[in-house]
Amino acid sequence: MDLALLRTFVTVHRAGSFTRAAALLGLSQPAVTGQIRTLERQLGRPLFLRQARGVTPTTIGDELAHRAAPHLDALVEIAETGLAEDSGVRTLHLAGPPEFTAQRALPALTPLIAQGLSLRTSFFANAEENLEGLAAGHHDLAITTARPRGGLLLATPLCDEEHVLVASPRWAARLGHSVLREGHVVLSRLPVVEVHESLPLVSRYWAAVFDSRPAAAAAVIAPDLRAVLECAAAGAGLAVLPRYLCENALERGEVVALLDPPVPPLRTYFLAVRAGTLTLPRVARAHEWLLRAAVDW
């Protein structure tokens, strides 16, 4: 049996789509379809049921994938290891949100550099961009706030991020105890510093804490949470920020937490990989290292 046909088959099985598998393999969709038909003719059995959106494996298809995938992954691992030994470098391509990746993930992975790992990073604030790049093979690992669907990508919860409503001490002094009495009514009069016009962080906070939507106007839009923090500290308006990012500023008194809700809003980060790639040493090591470091986050 042709290994190239099996490789295409396993890729389609994991991707759940001829189109997605073609992108991963660098082939045209007709070429992928033709290879699957050739394999089906050789086996005398259908391997996939064609549907409006993608394909579903038959019982025979599932059985073949279960038996063939580990061996194909092992061959890929051997090839990858050989290349790494020849070049002396093992490169890991990591994608994630710029602030979290810069302040959490990269420092956690730094010790692996001494073990011969080389890091290349891509920053995408949008979770879908991270997952699309991972699915297309541009990244080995992706840190994302969205859990991927389907069998192509696998995700493990990494950590929860607590969100804090902050403003400069000047704004906090002006508001006084009215925040506790009138809540979002008072806060909605303040200008907002955010990463996008849709106010994603403020809207999520308002929904979780006040069960409402914010009526505040955006004063500053900056697509980087570090810039949002600096603007809030300078008095531009209120902002919702992850605690890890603003914790030092809170301790120094540069910003003040306006509320202390009993259950603070949380956002979960996931560590995503393509199915089968955790057999690769560089991916497995970085994946394990990040999960271990996240215990203290």
Phi and psi in degrees as GROMACS dihedral restraints (atoms count N, CA, C in turn):
[ dihedral_restraints ]
;  ai    aj    ak    al  type     phi  dphi    fc
    3     4     5     6     1   -68.5    20    10
    4     5     6     7     1   124.1    20    10
    6     7     8     9     1   -63.8    20    10
    7     8     9    10     1   -31.2    20    10
    9    10    11    12     1   -63.5    20    10
   10    11    12    13     1   -38.3    20    10
   12    13    14    15     1   -66.6    20    10
   13    14    15    16     1   -41.0    20    10
   15    16    17    18     1   -64.8    20    10
   16    17    18    19     1   -39.9    20    10
   18    19    20    21     1   -61.8    20    10
   19    20    21    22     1   -43.7    20    10
   21    22    23    24     1   -63.4    20    10
   22    23    24    25     1   -43.0    20    10
   24    25    26    27     1   -59.5    20    10
   25    26    27    28     1   -48.3    20    10
   27    28    29    30     1   -63.5    20    10
   28    29    30    31     1   -37.8    20    10
   30    31    32    33     1   -64.4    20    10
   31    32    33    34     1   -43.0    20    10
   33    34    35    36     1   -64.5    20    10
   34    35    36    37     1   -42.1    20    10
   36    37    38    39     1   -58.8    20    10
   37    38    39    40     1   -43.2    20    10
   39    40    41    42     1   -75.4    20    10
   40    41    42    43     1   -36.0    20    10
   42    43    44    45     1   -78.9    20    10
   43    44    45    46     1   -28.2    20    10
   45    46    47    48     1    72.0    20    10
   46    47    48    49     1    16.8    20    10
   48    49    50    51     1  -162.2    20    10
   49    50    51    52     1   136.7    20    10
   51    52    53    54     1   -65.1    20    10
   52    53    54    55     1   -39.8    20    10
   54    55    56    57     1   -63.8    20    10
   55    56    57    58     1   -47.0    20    10
   57    58    59    60     1   -66.3    20    10
   58    59    60    61     1   -39.5    20    10
   60    61    62    63     1   -64.6    20    10
   61    62    63    64     1   -38.8    20    10
   63    64    65    66     1   -61.1    20    10
   64    65    66    67     1   -41.0    20    10
   66    67    68    69     1   -64.1    20    10
   67    68    69    70     1   -40.3    20    10
   69    70    71    72     1   -68.1    20    10
   70    71    72    73     1   -35.3    20    10
   72    73    74    75     1   -89.2    20    10
   73    74    75    76     1   -10.7    20    10
   75    76    77    78     1    73.1    20    10
   76    77    78    79     1    29.1    20    10
   78    79    80    81     1  -116.7    20    10
   79    80    81    82     1   167.8    20    10
   81    82    83    84     1   -80.9    20    10
   82    83    84    85     1   157.8    20    10
   84    85    86    87     1   -62.9    20    10
   85    86    87    88     1   -41.6    20    10
   87    88    89    90     1   -60.1    20    10
   88    89    90    91     1   -34.7    20    10
   90    91    92    93     1   -65.8    20    10
   91    92    93    94     1   -41.8    20    10
   93    94    95    96     1   -64.7    20    10
   94    95    96    97     1   -45.6    20    10
   96    97    98    99     1   -59.3    20    10
   97    98    99   100     1   -42.3    20    10
   99   100   101   102     1   -64.5    20    10
  100   101   102   103     1   -39.3    20    10
  102   103   104   105     1   -66.9    20    10
  103   104   105   106     1   -40.4    20    10
  105   106   107   108     1   -65.3    20    10
  106   107   108   109     1   -40.0    20    10
  108   109   110   111     1   -64.4    20    10
  109   110   111   112     1   -39.2    20    10
  111   112   113   114     1   -61.7    20    10
  112   113   114   115     1   -44.3    20    10
  114   115   116   117     1   -65.2    20    10
  115   116   117   118     1   -39.8    20    10
  117   118   119   120     1   -63.9    20    10
  118   119   120   121     1   -37.7    20    10
  120   121   122   123     1   -66.8    20    10
  121   122   123   124     1   -39.8    20    10
  123   124   125   126     1   -63.9    20    10
  124   125   126   127     1   -37.5    20    10
  126   127   128   129     1   -86.5    20    10
  127   128   129   130     1   -20.1    20    10
  129   130   131   132     1    72.4    20    10
  130   131   132   133     1    19.0    20    10
  132   133   134   135     1  -139.8    20    10
  133   134   135   136     1   146.6    20    10
  135   136   137   138     1   -74.1    20    10
  136   137   138   139     1   139.1    20    10
  138   139   140   141     1  -102.0    20    10
  139   140   141   142     1   -23.5    20    10
  141   142   143   144     1  -138.2    20    10
  142   143   144   145     1   149.6    20    10
  144   145   146   147     1  -101.4    20    10
  145   146   147   148     1   120.3    20    10
  147   148   149   150     1   -75.5    20    10
  148   149   150   151     1   133.0    20    10
  150   151   152   153     1  -128.5    20    10
  151   152   153   154     1   173.9    20    10
  153   154   155   156     1   -60.7    20    10
  154   155   156   157     1   -38.5    20    10
  156   157   158   159     1  -120.0    20    10
  157   158   159   160     1    92.4    20    10
  159   160   161   162     1    85.3    20    10
  160   161   162   163     1  -159.6    20    10
  162   163   164   165     1  -134.8    20    10
  163   164   165   166     1   155.8    20    10
  165   166   167   168     1  -121.4    20    10
  166   167   168   169     1   130.0    20    10
  168   169   170   171     1   -68.1    20    10
  169   170   171   172     1   144.9    20    10
  171   172   173   174     1   -77.7    20    10
  172   173   174   175     1   176.1    20    10
  174   175   176   177     1   -59.6    20    10
  175   176   177   178     1   -42.7    20    10
  177   178   179   180     1   -63.5    20    10
  178   179   180   181     1   -39.9    20    10
  180   181   182   183     1   -62.3    20    10
  181   182   183   184     1   -43.5    20    10
  183   184   185   186     1   -63.2    20    10
  184   185   186   187     1   -41.5    20    10
  186   187   188   189     1   -65.3    20    10
  187   188   189   190     1   -42.6    20    10
  189   190   191   192     1   -64.6    20    10
  190   191   192   193     1   -41.6    20    10
  192   193   194   195     1   -63.3    20    10
  193   194   195   196     1   -42.0    20    10
  195   196   197   198     1   -61.5    20    10
  196   197   198   199     1   -37.0    20    10
  198   199   200   201     1   -83.7    20    10
  199   200   201   202     1   -34.8    20    10
  201   202   203   204     1   -89.9    20    10
  202   203   204   205     1   -35.5    20    10
  204   205   206   207     1   -57.7    20    10
  205   206   207   208     1   -45.6    20    10
  207   208   209   210     1   -60.0    20    10
  208   209   210   211     1   -36.4    20    10
  210   211   212   213     1   -72.0    20    10
  211   212   213   214     1   -38.9    20    10
  213   214   215   216     1   -65.5    20    10
  214   215   216   217     1   -41.0    20    10
  216   217   218   219     1   -62.4    20    10
  217   218   219   220     1   -37.5    20    10
  219   220   221   222     1   -65.4    20    10
  220   221   222   223     1   -38.4    20    10
  222   223   224   225     1   -65.3    20    10
  223   224   225   226     1   -40.1    20    10
  225   226   227   228     1   -62.5    20    10
  226   227   228   229     1   -41.5    20    10
  228   229   230   231     1   -62.0    20    10
  229   230   231   232     1   -42.1    20    10
  231   232   233   234     1   -61.6    20    10
  232   233   234   235     1   -43.9    20    10
  234   235   236   237     1   -64.1    20    10
  235   236   237   238     1   -43.4    20    10
  237   238   239   240     1   -63.5    20    10
  238   239   240   241     1   -43.2    20    10
  240   241   242   243     1   -63.9    20    10
  241   242   243   244     1   -40.5    20    10
  243   244   245   246     1   -62.1    20    10
  244   245   246   247     1   -42.8    20    10
  246   247   248   249     1   -64.0    20    10
  247   248   249   250     1   -40.3    20    10
  249   250   251   252     1   -64.1    20    10
  250   251   252   253     1   -39.8    20    10
  252   253   254   255     1   -67.9    20    10
  253   254   255   256     1   -35.9    20    10
  255   256   257   258     1   -67.9    20    10
  256   257   258   259     1   -39.7    20    10
  258   259   260   261     1   -90.8    20    10
  259   260   261   262     1   -19.4    20    10
  261   262   263   264     1    78.1    20    10
  262   263   264   265     1     5.7    20    10
  264   265   266   267     1  -134.5    20    10
  265   266   267   268     1   138.4    20    10
  267   268   269   270     1  -116.8    20    10
  268   269   270   271     1   114.6    20    10
  270   271   272   273     1  -100.6    20    10
  271   272   273   274     1   129.0    20    10
  273   274   275   276     1  -110.6    20    10
  274   275   276   277     1   127.4    20    10
  276   277   278   279     1  -101.1    20    10
  277   278   279   280     1   115.7    20    10
  279   280   281   282     1  -116.0    20    10
  280   281   282   283     1   135.9    20    10
  282   283   284   285     1  -125.2    20    10
  283   284   285   286     1   148.9    20    10
  285   286   287   288     1   177.6    20    10
  286   287   288   289     1   176.2    20    10
  288   289   290   291     1   -61.5    20    10
  289   290   291   292     1   139.9    20    10
  291   292   293   294     1   -58.8    20    10
  292   293   294   295     1   -45.5    20    10
  294   295   296   297     1   -70.1    20    10
  295   296   297   298     1   -48.3    20    10
  297   298   299   300     1   -65.6    20    10
  298   299   300   301     1   -42.2    20    10
  300   301   302   303     1   -64.2    20    10
  301   302   303   304     1   -41.7    20    10
  303   304   305   306     1   -69.1    20    10
  304   305   306   307     1   -40.5    20    10
  306   307   308   309     1   -95.6    20    10
  307   308   309   310     1   -20.3    20    10
  309   310   311   312     1  -113.7    20    10
  310   311   312   313     1   -61.3    20    10
  312   313   314   315     1   -68.3    20    10
  313   314   315   316     1   -50.1    20    10
  315   316   317   318     1   -63.1    20    10
  316   317   318   319     1   -46.0    20    10
  318   319   320   321     1   -59.4    20    10
  319   320   321   322     1   -34.9    20    10
  321   322   323   324     1   -67.9    20    10
  322   323   324   325     1   -32.3    20    10
  324   325   326   327     1   -87.4    20    10
  325   326   327   328     1   -12.0    20    10
  327   328   329   330     1   -53.9    20    10
  328   329   330   331     1   -40.1    20    10
  330   331   332   333     1   -58.7    20    10
  331   332   333   334     1   -24.3    20    10
  333   334   335   336     1   -71.8    20    10
  334   335   336   337     1   -18.5    20    10
  336   337   338   339     1   -62.4    20    10
  337   338   339   340     1   -38.8    20    10
  339   340   341   342     1   -64.5    20    10
  340   341   342   343     1   -18.2    20    10
  342   343   344   345     1   -94.9    20    10
  343   344   345   346     1     8.9    20    10
  345   346   347   348     1   101.5    20    10
  346   347   348   349     1     3.4    20    10
  348   349   350   351     1   -81.9    20    10
  349   350   351   352     1   138.9    20    10
  351   352   353   354     1  -112.2    20    10
  352   353   354   355     1   133.9    20    10
  354   355   356   357     1  -108.7    20    10
  355   356   357   358     1   138.0    20    10
  357   358   359   360     1  -131.0    20    10
  358   359   360   361     1   130.1    20    10
  360   361   362   363     1  -120.3    20    10
  361   362   363   364     1   150.4    20    10
  363   364   365   366     1  -131.4    20    10
  364   365   366   367     1   133.2    20    10
  366   367   368   369     1  -106.1    20    10
  367   368   369   370     1   124.9    20    10
  369   370   371   372     1  -137.9    20    10
  370   371   372   373     1   120.6    20    10
  372   373   374   375     1   -70.8    20    10
  373   374   375   376     1   -28.3    20    10
  375   376   377   378     1   -84.9    20    10
  376   377   378   379     1   125.2    20    10
  378   379   380   381     1   -61.9    20    10
  379   380   381   382     1   -36.8    20    10
  381   382   383   384     1   -65.1    20    10
  382   383   384   385     1   -36.2    20    10
  384   385   386   387     1   -63.8    20    10
  385   386   387   388     1   -41.1    20    10
  387   388   389   390     1   -60.4    20    10
  388   389   390   391     1   -45.7    20    10
  390   391   392   393     1   -70.7    20    10
  391   392   393   394     1   -37.3    20    10
  393   394   395   396     1   -64.9    20    10
  394   395   396   397     1   -41.6    20    10
  396   397   398   399     1   -65.7    20    10
  397   398   399   400     1   -36.8    20    10
  399   400   401   402     1   -65.8    20    10
  400   401   402   403     1   -46.8    20    10
  402   403   404   405     1   -61.6    20    10
  403   404   405   406     1   -34.6    20    10
  405   406   407   408     1   -80.5    20    10
  406   407   408   409     1    -3.9    20    10
  408   409   410   411     1    88.6    20    10
  409   410   411   412     1     8.8    20    10
  411   412   413   414     1   -76.3    20    10
  412   413   414   415     1   -24.9    20    10
  414   415   416   417     1  -126.0    20    10
  415   416   417   418     1   156.7    20    10
  417   418   419   420     1   -94.3    20    10
  418   419   420   421     1   -36.3    20    10
  420   421   422   423     1  -133.9    20    10
  421   422   423   424     1   146.4    20    10
  423   424   425   426     1  -136.0    20    10
  424   425   426   427     1   131.8    20    10
  426   427   428   429     1   -97.9    20    10
  427   428   429   430     1   124.4    20    10
  429   430   431   432     1  -144.0    20    10
  430   431   432   433     1   156.1    20    10
  432   433   434   435     1   -97.5    20    10
  433   434   435   436     1     5.2    20    10
  435   436   437   438     1  -120.3    20    10
  436   437   438   439     1   132.5    20    10
  438   439   440   441     1   -79.4    20    10
  439   440   441   442     1   123.6    20    10
  441   442   443   444     1   -68.7    20    10
  442   443   444   445     1   153.2    20    10
  444   445   446   447     1  -107.7    20    10
  445   446   447   448     1   158.7    20    10
  447   448   449   450     1    88.1    20    10
  448   449   450   451     1  -179.9    20    10
  450   451   452   453     1   -95.9    20    10
  451   452   453   454     1    -6.0    20    10
  453   454   455   456     1   -70.4    20    10
  454   455   456   457     1   -41.7    20    10
  456   457   458   459     1  -113.4    20    10
  457   458   459   460     1   138.7    20    10
  459   460   461   462     1  -114.7    20    10
  460   461   462   463     1   139.6    20    10
  462   463   464   465     1  -129.2    20    10
  463   464   465   466     1   140.5    20    10
  465   466   467   468     1  -120.3    20    10
  466   467   468   469     1   129.6    20    10
  468   469   470   471     1   -56.3    20    10
  469   470   471   472     1   131.4    20    10
  471   472   473   474     1   -99.7    20    10
  472   473   474   475     1   -54.8    20    10
  474   475   476   477     1  -167.4    20    10
  475   476   477   478     1   165.9    20    10
  477   478   479   480     1  -104.6    20    10
  478   479   480   481     1   139.7    20    10
  480   481   482   483     1  -110.5    20    10
  481   482   483   484     1   121.2    20    10
  483   484   485   486     1   -84.8    20    10
  484   485   486   487     1   134.6    20    10
  486   487   488   489     1  -100.8    20    10
  487   488   489   490     1   139.7    20    10
  489   490   491   492     1  -125.9    20    10
  490   491   492   493     1   135.6    20    10
  492   493   494   495     1   -88.9    20    10
  493   494   495   496     1   116.9    20    10
  495   496   497   498     1  -128.2    20    10
  496   497   498   499     1   161.2    20    10
  498   499   500   501     1  -157.6    20    10
  499   500   501   502     1   172.8    20    10
  501   502   503   504     1   -70.0    20    10
  502   503   504   505     1   157.9    20    10
  504   505   506   507     1   -55.9    20    10
  505   506   507   508     1   -32.9    20    10
  507   508   509   510     1   -63.3    20    10
  508   509   510   511     1   -46.2    20    10
  510   511   512   513     1   -64.8    20    10
  511   512   513   514     1   -41.2    20    10
  513   514   515   516     1   -61.1    20    10
  514   515   516   517     1   -40.3    20    10
  516   517   518   519     1   -66.1    20    10
  517   518   519   520     1   -38.5    20    10
  519   520   521   522     1   -67.6    20    10
  520   521   522   523     1   -34.7    20    10
  522   523   524   525     1   -75.6    20    10
  523   524   525   526     1   -38.0    20    10
  525   526   527   528     1    57.2    20    10
  526   527   528   529     1  -139.0    20    10
  528   529   530   531     1   -83.8    20    10
  529   530   531   532     1    -1.5    20    10
  531   532   533   534     1   -64.3    20    10
  532   533   534   535     1   -25.2    20    10
  534   535   536   537     1   -62.8    20    10
  535   536   537   538     1   -42.5    20    10
  537   538   539   540     1   -68.9    20    10
  538   539   540   541     1   -34.0    20    10
  540   541   542   543     1   -78.4    20    10
  541   542   543   544     1   -43.8    20    10
  543   544   545   546     1  -114.4    20    10
  544   545   546   547     1    -4.8    20    10
  546   547   548   549     1    52.7    20    10
  547   548   549   550     1  -127.2    20    10
  549   550   551   552     1   -67.3    20    10
  550   551   552   553     1   -18.7    20    10
  552   553   554   555     1   -62.6    20    10
  553   554   555   556     1   -46.7    20    10
  555   556   557   558     1   -69.8    20    10
  556   557   558   559     1   -44.7    20    10
  558   559   560   561     1   -63.9    20    10
  559   560   561   562     1   -30.4    20    10
  561   562   563   564     1   -68.4    20    10
  562   563   564   565     1   -12.5    20    10
  564   565   566   567     1   -83.5    20    10
  565   566   567   568     1   -11.6    20    10
  567   568   569   570     1   -86.9    20    10
  568   569   570   571     1   147.0    20    10
  570   571   572   573     1   -67.9    20    10
  571   572   573   574     1   157.6    20    10
  573   574   575   576     1  -120.2    20    10
  574   575   576   577     1   142.6    20    10
  576   577   578   579     1  -110.5    20    10
  577   578   579   580     1   125.2    20    10
  579   580   581   582     1  -143.9    20    10
  580   581   582   583     1   172.7    20    10
  582   583   584   585     1   -92.6    20    10
  583   584   585   586     1   -14.9    20    10
  585   586   587   588     1  -154.4    20    10
  586   587   588   589     1   153.6    20    10
  588   589   590   591     1   -59.2    20    10
  589   590   591   592     1   -26.1    20    10
  591   592   593   594     1   -76.6    20    10
  592   593   594   595     1    -3.8    20    10
  594   595   596   597     1    53.5    20    10
  595   596   597   598     1    56.3    20    10
  597   598   599   600     1   -63.3    20    10
  598   599   600   601     1   -42.1    20    10
  600   601   602   603     1   -74.3    20    10
  601   602   603   604     1   -43.4    20    10
  603   604   605   606     1   -65.4    20    10
  604   605   606   607     1   -40.8    20    10
  606   607   608   609     1   -63.7    20    10
  607   608   609   610     1   -41.3    20    10
  609   610   611   612     1   -64.8    20    10
  610   611   612   613     1   -39.4    20    10
  612   613   614   615     1   -66.5    20    10
  613   614   615   616     1   -46.2    20    10
  615   616   617   618     1   -60.5    20    10
  616   617   618   619     1   -42.0    20    10
  618   619   620   621     1   -64.7    20    10
  619   620   621   622     1   -39.8    20    10
  621   622   623   624     1   -76.0    20    10
  622   623   624   625     1   -39.4    20    10
  624   625   626   627     1   -94.6    20    10
  625   626   627   628     1   -39.8    20    10
  627   628   629   630     1  -108.8    20    10
  628   629   630   631     1    -8.2    20    10
  630   631   632   633     1    54.5    20    10
  631   632   633   634     1    44.6    20    10
  633   634   635   636     1  -152.5    20    10
  634   635   636   637     1  -179.8    20    10
  636   637   638   639     1  -108.7    20    10
  637   638   639   640     1   144.5    20    10
  639   640   641   642     1   -70.8    20    10
  640   641   642   643     1   144.4    20    10
  642   643   644   645     1  -108.5    20    10
  643   644   645   646     1     3.6    20    10
  645   646   647   648     1   -70.3    20    10
  646   647   648   649     1   155.5    20    10
  648   649   650   651     1   -98.6    20    10
  649   650   651   652     1   146.6    20    10
  651   652   653   654     1   -79.0    20    10
  652   653   654   655     1   122.9    20    10
  654   655   656   657     1   -91.1    20    10
  655   656   657   658     1   -39.5    20    10
  657   658   659   660     1  -136.5    20    10
  658   659   660   661     1   133.2    20    10
  660   661   662   663     1  -117.2    20    10
  661   662   663   664     1   119.2    20    10
  663   664   665   666     1  -136.7    20    10
  664   665   666   667     1   121.1    20    10
  666   667   668   669     1   -78.5    20    10
  667   668   669   670     1    39.9    20    10
  669   670   671   672     1  -152.8    20    10
  670   671   672   673     1   122.2    20    10
  672   673   674   675     1   -63.1    20    10
  673   674   675   676     1   -26.6    20    10
  675   676   677   678     1   -66.9    20    10
  676   677   678   679     1   -36.5    20    10
  678   679   680   681     1   -69.7    20    10
  679   680   681   682     1   -36.8    20    10
  681   682   683   684     1   -60.6    20    10
  682   683   684   685     1   -43.3    20    10
  684   685   686   687     1   -61.4    20    10
  685   686   687   688     1   -46.1    20    10
  687   688   689   690     1   -62.8    20    10
  688   689   690   691     1   -40.2    20    10
  690   691   692   693     1   -67.6    20    10
  691   692   693   694     1   -40.7    20    10
  693   694   695   696     1   -63.8    20    10
  694   695   696   697     1   -42.7    20    10
  696   697   698   699     1   -64.0    20    10
  697   698   699   700     1   -31.0    20    10
  699   700   701   702     1   -79.7    20    10
  700   701   702   703     1    -6.3    20    10
  702   703   704   705     1    99.5    20    10
  703   704   705   706     1    15.7    20    10
  705   706   707   708     1   -72.0    20    10
  706   707   708   709     1   -23.4    20    10
  708   709   710   711     1   156.4    20    10
  709   710   711   712     1  -172.1    20    10
  711   712   713   714     1   -83.9    20    10
  712   713   714   715     1   160.2    20    10
  714   715   716   717     1  -149.8    20    10
  715   716   717   718     1   153.6    20    10
  717   718   719   720     1  -108.6    20    10
  718   719   720   721     1   122.7    20    10
  720   721   722   723     1  -134.2    20    10
  721   722   723   724     1   152.6    20    10
  723   724   725   726     1   -66.3    20    10
  724   725   726   727     1   142.0    20    10
  726   727   728   729     1   -60.4    20    10
  727   728   729   730     1   -39.3    20    10
  729   730   731   732     1   -58.7    20    10
  730   731   732   733     1   -31.0    20    10
  732   733   734   735     1   -80.6    20    10
  733   734   735   736     1   -33.9    20    10
  735   736   737   738     1  -106.7    20    10
  736   737   738   739     1     3.1    20    10
  738   739   740   741     1   -59.1    20    10
  739   740   741   742     1   -45.3    20    10
  741   742   743   744     1   -65.8    20    10
  742   743   744   745     1   -39.0    20    10
  744   745   746   747     1   -65.6    20    10
  745   746   747   748     1   -35.4    20    10
  747   748   749   750     1   -65.6    20    10
  748   749   750   751     1   -42.8    20    10
  750   751   752   753     1   -65.9    20    10
  751   752   753   754     1   -34.5    20    10
  753   754   755   756     1   -82.3    20    10
  754   755   756   757     1    -8.0    20    10
  756   757   758   759     1    80.0    20    10
  757   758   759   760     1    14.7    20    10
  759   760   761   762     1   -74.7    20    10
  760   761   762   763     1   -29.4    20    10
  762   763   764   765     1  -134.7    20    10
  763   764   765   766     1   162.1    20    10
  765   766   767   768     1  -127.6    20    10
  766   767   768   769     1   138.2    20    10
  768   769   770   771     1   -75.4    20    10
  769   770   771   772     1   121.4    20    10
  771   772   773   774     1   -78.4    20    10
  772   773   774   775     1   -25.9    20    10
  774   775   776   777     1  -139.2    20    10
  775   776   777   778     1   157.5    20    10
  777   778   779   780     1  -132.5    20    10
  778   779   780   781     1    74.9    20    10
  780   781   782   783     1   -65.4    20    10
  781   782   783   784     1   148.5    20    10
  783   784   785   786     1   -56.9    20    10
  784   785   786   787     1   -38.7    20    10
  786   787   788   789     1  -121.8    20    10
  787   788   789   790     1    98.5    20    10
  789   790   791   792     1   -67.7    20    10
  790   791   792   793     1   146.5    20    10
  792   793   794   795     1   -63.0    20    10
  793   794   795   796     1   139.7    20    10
  795   796   797   798     1  -125.2    20    10
  796   797   798   799     1   152.4    20    10
  798   799   800   801     1  -131.5    20    10
  799   800   801   802     1   133.4    20    10
  801   802   803   804     1   -94.7    20    10
  802   803   804   805     1   135.0    20    10
  804   805   806   807     1   -98.8    20    10
  805   806   807   808     1   142.7    20    10
  807   808   809   810     1  -118.7    20    10
  808   809   810   811     1   148.5    20    10
  810   811   812   813     1  -106.4    20    10
  811   812   813   814     1   113.1    20    10
  813   814   815   816     1  -110.8    20    10
  814   815   816   817     1   144.0    20    10
  816   817   818   819     1  -138.2    20    10
  817   818   819   820     1   162.3    20    10
  819   820   821   822     1   -76.2    20    10
  820   821   822   823     1   144.0    20    10
  822   823   824   825     1   -56.8    20    10
  823   824   825   826     1   132.5    20    10
  825   826   827   828     1    93.6    20    10
  826   827   828   829     1   -17.5    20    10
  828   829   830   831     1   -81.4    20    10
  829   830   831   832     1   -10.3    20    10
  831   832   833   834     1   -71.6    20    10
  832   833   834   835     1    -4.1    20    10
  834   835   836   837     1   -78.9    20    10
  835   836   837   838     1   -15.2    20    10
  837   838   839   840     1   -80.0    20    10
  838   839   840   841     1   127.7    20    10
  840   841   842   843     1   -56.2    20    10
  841   842   843   844     1   -43.2    20    10
  843   844   845   846     1   -66.1    20    10
  844   845   846   847     1   -36.0    20    10
  846   847   848   849     1   -73.3    20    10
  847   848   849   850     1   -46.0    20    10
  849   850   851   852     1   -61.9    20    10
  850   851   852   853     1   -40.4    20    10
  852   853   854   855     1   -66.2    20    10
  853   854   855   856     1   -46.4    20    10
  855   856   857   858     1   -65.6    20    10
  856   857   858   859     1   -39.6    20    10
  858   859   860   861     1   -60.5    20    10
  859   860   861   862     1   -48.7    20    10
  861   862   863   864     1   -63.3    20    10
  862   863   864   865     1   -40.8    20    10
  864   865   866   867     1   -64.2    20    10
  865   866   867   868     1   -43.4    20    10
  867   868   869   870     1   -66.4    20    10
  868   869   870   871     1   -42.9    20    10
  870   871   872   873     1   -62.5    20    10
  871   872   873   874     1   -38.1    20    10
  873   874   875   876     1   -67.6    20    10
  874   875   876   877     1   -43.0    20    10
  876   877   878   879     1   -66.8    20    10
  877   878   879   880     1   -32.8    20    10
  879   880   881   882     1   -67.5    20    10
  880   881   882   883     1   -17.3    20    10
  882   883   884   885     1   -58.3    20    10
  883   884   885   886     1   -31.9    20    10
  885   886   887   888     1   -94.8    20    10
  886   887   888   889     1     2.8    20    10
